[in-house]
Amino acid sequence: MKDMVLPCKAVGDPPPTIKWLKGNTNGTPTPVLVDSRRSVHGNGSFIIRTVKAEDSGNYSCVASNNWGADEITLNLQVQ
């Protein structure tokens, strides 16, 4: 299997903080699990190594600072 990079580019003053969430079966997004296969890169991208079918789902990148927040949701489908 391949590695997957989900991009999240955010700019602002002050620089925003990036948080990744994954939707679950009850509809409430939860913070992504960071472990030996999953990590958040310094540029905000979420990286999944050796992607598997169980990694499928909706991933949301939330960028926020003192002035507000913005969010984008990406749908990952692994077969």
N, C-alpha and C positions, 0 to 999 in steps of 0.2 A: 504494500500500500504506500501511498504518497503522503507527504506532509502538506498541510493546508495552512495558508496564511489568510486571516480575515483582517483586512485593513481598517484602520480608524485614524484619520488625520484630523486633528483639531488645533486651532490656533486661537489665541486671545491674550488679553492683558488684564489681569495676570494670567499666565499660562494655565490652561485647564488641566484638571486631573481626569484621568481616564479610568472608567470602571466597566468591566464586561459582565453581562448577565446572560443566563441561558434560560429560556422558557421551559417549564416542565409540564407534566400532564394535567395538573390542576390549574394551569394558567397563570400562576404566580412566578415571575422570573426570580431566579436565585443567582448569587455570585458564581462565576465559573470556578471550577475546580482547577487549581494550579498544582501540578505535580511533575513527574519526570517526563510525561508526554505532552503536557499543556503548559504554556507560559505566555506572559504578556511582555512583548518587546518594548524597549525604551521609546520607540516611535508610536506606541499605542496599539500596534497590531497584536492580535491574538493568534498564537501559533499552536497547531495541533500536529504532533508528530505521529506518523503511521496511523492516519485517520481510519476509523472503523465505523461500521453502520450505527453503533450506539452513540456516536458523536453527532448524528443527525439532529437537527432542530433549529429553533430560532435563537440567534445570538444577537444581543443588543449591546452596542457601544454607547456609553453615556459619558459625555464630556461636560464638566461643570467647573465654574469658578464663582467668584463673589457676585458676578453680574447675572448669572443664570445657568441654564443647562440646555443641552441639545442631545438628541438621541437618534441613532440609526439602527435598524434591525436587518440582519442578513439571515437568509434561510439556507442552511446547509443540508444537502441531501446526499447521503453516502449509501451506495448499494453494495 
